[in-house]
Amino acid sequence: MDIKKSKTLGELKKSGYQSLSIKDELRNNLIQKLRNQETVFEGVWGYENSVIPELETAILSKHNINLLGLRGQAKTRLARLMVSLLDEYIPVVEGSEINDDPLQPLSRYAKELIKEKGDDTPITWLHRDERFFEKLATPDVTVADLIGDIDPIKAMNLKLNYADDRVIHFGMIPRANRSIFVINEIPDLQARIQVSLFNILQEGDIQIRGFKLRLPLDIQFIFTANPEDYTNRGSIVTPLKDRIGSQILTHYPKSVDIAEKITEQEANILQGQKDTIHVPKLARRLVEQISFEARKSEYVDVKSGVSARMSISIFENLLSTAERRSLLTEDDTTSIRLLDFFGTIPAITGKVELVYEGEQEGADAVAQILISNAVKTIFVELFPEIKKLKREDEKTPYDAISQWFYSSEAIELLDDMDDTYFKEQLDVIKPLDQLIAKYQPEFPKEDMYFLKEFILWALSEFKILNKERFTKGFQFNDPLANYIRGI
């Protein structure tokens, strides 16, 4: 028979149902998935050989877990994905506040109901999606919020005195019995509140206003913490840390390819944008490289971290910048340009914590520096390195481009120029085609104009060309020719 058809305790017993603790549930279902070679944590990239094996080991060990890492490292996502390891449904005594197991009741309510009705005790079935509880640790969280308190209104309605345990109103943790309970940013929780968790983690009893209740709550605890919090806002008190079975360190993506997968998965891109805006692969690479540059920048507080959300926001702003431009120029379709990256500056400035030197430079200036550094990093992977010092008679692959700008007028690339004029401006510079044909002959044709613009930007960053910002765009010219004409 279908076990979920059981509506009473008697029917549940006949079905042969056996109670399991939540940690046994997680362990058994994980074992099954591992034997079947199934992916346990879908949509989490870059942790296959580091975080996920450690997390699976902790589950097999039936440990409470602390995920320790900087912001934007998928700590909460990992916790939420653990729900998939729970049984689809579990039986609960109908009306129970703390999800009492009909075969192993904990609360006074459930015990008295079963004593009164026996096998006729009504039961309901709780889906695994309802067995996930999450609390953000903030300084105003109280013991009453987490554990519970005496409810004077309940005492009055039931005509009970405060010595009766039926006047207790259970907090979030008892109500999460037989569930996954996540406390995010645990160091932000005041030390005295952390202390209230000791007995729940170790002995399984709770104390509320003098009541000592032996409630061996069945909970899978998961804590998340940011290393920065240990010095800036608080810490996990040592006895609590000692009671957490496994501490797992998370990290940022270690390669650009993994970072691209995360951004593509998480970015909120509208179908209309996908249909009308082409995104060159080099532009996607540049989006991720900006975050990598930020994580090693002297202007950015590395202890605070640079979240993966920065790349996601940059990508979303990049598409919207191109969309706005195409609306103004009435182009039905368009492609991302490097100029569009200036529309992503608000996404960068809002996602990085600057050190003193960065504050002195200014958030906008730091964002532009990060974009410039990303361009330079990628350029040297595609084309020959540009040496800072060279002999006067030494030839370089970029001499033809430099000579073209020396003998020609400047090139202007405007923020809102239409696609036709944009391409015409770049097509005039014939040495660009020669450079690409020699060093990037297999480069996708549809991405060619982005590459041409990219080369101009890179050469200006390496001081071979001069780049000047004006109200509506940029002008590229030869610095020496400008100097001579100025004379």
Residue pairs with C-beta under 8 A, 6 or more apart in sequence:
1 15
3 12
3 15
3 17
4 89
4 125
5 11
6 12
6 14
6 15
6 17
6 91
6 123
7 122
7 123
8 119
8 120
8 121
8 122
8 123
9 102
9 103
9 114
9 117
9 118
9 119
9 120
9 121
9 123
10 118
10 119
10 120
12 91
12 102
12 103
12 123
13 103
13 119
17 91
17 103
18 103
19 101
19 103
19 104
20 28
20 87
21 218
22 86
22 131
22 178
22 179
22 180
22 218
22 219
22 220
23 59
23 62
23 220
24 62
25 85
25 86
25 87
26 59
26 62
26 82
26 85
26 86
26 220
27 59
27 60
27 62
29 85
29 86
29 87
30 40
30 56
30 59
30 60
30 85
31 60
33 40
33 85
34 40
34 56
40 52
40 56
40 81
40 84
40 85
41 47
41 52
41 55
41 78
41 81
42 81
42 84
43 77
43 81
43 265
44 52
44 74
44 77
44 78
44 81
45 253
45 258
45 261
45 262
45 265
46 251
46 253
46 254
46 255
46 258
46 259
46 262
47 74
47 78
47 250
50 251
51 78
51 248
51 249
51 250
51 251
54 246
54 248
55 65
55 78
55 248
57 246
58 65
58 245
58 246
58 248
59 82
59 85
61 245
61 246
62 245
63 244
63 245
63 246
64 201
64 220
64 221
64 222
64 223
64 243
64 244
64 245
64 246
65 221
65 222
65 223
65 244
65 245
65 246
65 247
65 248
66 186
66 222
66 223
66 224
66 225
66 236
66 241
66 244
66 246
66 247
66 248
67 75
67 78
67 79
67 222
67 223
67 224
67 225
67 248
67 250
68 224
68 225
68 226
68 227
68 247
68 248
68 249
68 250
69 75
69 224
69 226
69 227
69 249
69 250
69 251
70 226
70 227
70 228
70 250
70 252
70 304
70 305
70 307
71 226
71 304
71 305
71 307
72 252
72 305
72 306
72 307
72 308
72 309
72 310
73 250
73 251
73 252
73 305
73 307
73 308
74 250
74 308
75 184
75 224
75 250
76 134
76 182
76 184
76 224
78 250
79 134
79 180
79 182
79 222
79 224
80 132
80 182
82 180
82 220
82 222
83 128
83 129
83 131
83 132
83 180
84 128
86 128
86 131
86 180
87 128
88 127
88 128
89 125
89 126
89 127
89 128
90 99
90 101
90 125
90 126
90 128
90 131
90 178
91 101
91 102
91 123
91 124
91 125
91 126
92 99
92 100
92 101
92 102
92 123
92 124
92 125
92 126
92 178
93 100
93 101
93 102
93 105
93 109
93 110
93 113
93 114
93 121
93 122
93 123
94 121
94 122
94 123
94 124
95 109
95 113
95 122
96 105
96 107
96 109
96 110
97 107
97 109
97 170
97 174
97 175
98 106
98 107
98 170
98 174
98 175
98 177
98 215
98 217
99 126
99 131
99 175
99 177
99 178
99 179
100 106
100 107
100 109
100 110
100 177
101 178
101 218
102 110
102 114
102 121
102 123
105 111
105 114
106 177
106 215
106 216
106 217
107 215
108 165
108 166
113 121
114 121
126 178
130 179
131 176
131 178
131 179
131 180
132 179
132 180
132 182
133 172
133 175
133 176
133 179
133 180
133 181
133 182
134 181
134 182
134 184
135 141
135 145
135 146
135 172
135 181
135 182
135 183
135 184
136 184
136 185
137 183
137 184
137 185
137 186
137 187
137 188
137 189
138 188
138 189
139 188
139 189
139 190
141 189
141 190
141 193
142 193
143 149
143 171
143 192
143 193
143 196
144 171
145 171
145 172
146 171
146 172
146 173
146 193
146 196
146 197
147 171
147 173
147 174
147 196
147 200
147 206
147 207
147 208
148 168
148 169
148 170
148 171
148 174
148 206
148 208
149 168
149 169
149 171
149 208
149 209
150 162
150 167
150 168
150 169
150 208
150 209
151 167
151 168
151 169
152 167
154 160
154 166
154 167
154 169
155 161
155 162
155 164
155 167
158 166
158 167
160 166
160 167
161 167
165 211
165 213
168 208
168 209
168 211
168 213
172 181
173 181
173 197
173 200
173 206
173 217
173 219
174 206
174 215
174 217
176 219
177 215
177 217
177 218
177 219
178 218
178 219
179 219
179 220
180 219
180 220
180 222
181 219
181 220
181 221
181 222
182 221
182 222
182 223
182 224
183 189
183 221
183 222
183 223
183 224
184 223
184 224
185 224
185 225
185 226
185 229
186 194
186 223
186 224
186 225
186 236
187 225
187 226
187 229
187 230
187 233
187 234
187 235
187 236
188 229
188 233
188 234
189 234
190 234
191 234
191 237
194 236
194 237
194 240
195 237
195 239
195 240
197 240
197 243
198 239
198 240
198 243
199 205
199 206
199 207
200 206
200 217
200 219
201 221
201 240
201 243
201 244
202 243
204 214
204 215
204 216
204 217
205 212
205 213
205 214
205 215
205 216
206 212
206 213
206 215
206 217
207 213
221 244
223 236
223 244
225 236
226 305
227 303
228 303
228 304
228 305
229 235
230 236
236 244
241 247
252 295
252 305
252 306
252 308
253 259
253 262
253 288
253 308
256 285
256 288
256 289
256 292
259 288
259 291
259 292
259 308
259 311
260 284
260 285
260 287
260 288
262 308
262 311
262 312
263 284
263 287
263 288
263 308
263 311
263 312
263 315
264 284
266 308
266 312
267 312
267 315
267 316
268 316
269 315
269 316
269 319
272 323
273 319
273 320
273 323
276 323
276 326
276 332
276 333
276 334
277 319
277 322
277 323
277 326
277 333
277 334
277 335
277 336
278 333
278 334
278 335
278 336
278 446
279 318
279 319
279 335
279 336
280 335
280 336
280 444
280 446
280 447
280 450
280 451
281 444
281 447
282 378
282 447
282 450
282 451
282 454
283 318
283 336
283 338
283 450
284 315
285 378
286 338
286 341
286 371
286 374
286 375
286 378
286 454
287 311
287 314
287 315
287 318
288 311
289 374
289 377
289 378
290 310
290 311
290 314
290 344
290 348
290 370
290 371
290 374
291 306
291 308
291 310
291 311
291 314
292 374
292 377
293 370
293 373
293 374
293 377
294 300
294 306
294 310
294 348
294 352
294 370
295 302
295 305
295 306
296 302
297 358
297 366
297 369
297 370
297 373
298 355
298 357
298 358
299 354
299 355
299 357
299 358
299 361
299 366
299 369
300 306
300 352
300 353
300 354
300 355
300 358
300 366
301 352
301 353
301 354
301 355
301 358
304 352
304 353
306 351
306 352
307 351
309 351
310 347
310 348
310 351
310 352
313 344
313 347
313 350
313 351
314 344
314 347
314 348
316 347
317 343
317 344
317 346
317 347
318 336
318 340
318 341
318 343
318 344
319 336
320 343
321 340
321 342
321 343
321 344
322 334
322 335
322 336
322 337
322 340
324 343
325 331
325 334
325 340
325 415
325 416
326 332
326 333
326 334
328 416
329 416
329 417
329 418
329 419
330 418
331 418
331 419
334 419
335 419
335 446
335 447
335 449
335 450
336 450
337 413
337 422
337 449
337 450
337 453
338 375
338 450
338 453
338 454
338 457
339 413
339 415
339 453
339 473
339 474
341 371
342 368
342 371
342 415
344 371
345 364
345 367
345 368
348 366
348 367
348 370
348 371
349 363
349 364
349 366
349 367
352 358
352 363
352 366
354 361
354 363
354 366
358 366
361 369
372 457
372 461
375 454
375 457
375 458
375 461
376 458
376 461
376 462
378 454
379 454
379 455
379 458
379 461
379 462
380 386
382 439
382 440
383 397
383 435
383 439
383 440
383 455
383 458
384 396
384 397
384 439
386 396
386 398
386 459
386 462
386 464
387 396
390 396
397 435
397 438
397 439
398 435
398 459
398 464
400 431
400 434
400 435
401 429
401 431
401 432
401 435
401 455
401 459
401 464
401 465
402 459
402 464
402 465
402 478
403 431
404 429
404 430
404 431
405 411
405 465
405 476
405 477
405 478
405 481
406 478
406 480
406 481
407 481
408 428
410 475
410 476
410 477
411 425
411 426
411 428
411 429
411 456
411 475
411 476
411 477
412 425
412 473
412 474
412 475
412 476
413 422
413 425
413 453
413 456
413 473
413 474
413 475
413 476
414 472
414 473
415 472
415 473
416 472
417 425
417 473
422 449
423 449
426 432
426 449
426 452
426 453
429 452
429 456
432 452
432 455
432 456
435 455
436 443
436 448
436 451
436 452
436 455
440 451
443 451
456 465
456 467
456 476
457 467
459 465
460 466
460 467
460 476
461 467
463 479
465 476
465 477
465 478
465 479
466 476
466 477
466 478
466 479
466 482
467 474
467 475
467 476
468 474
468 475
468 477
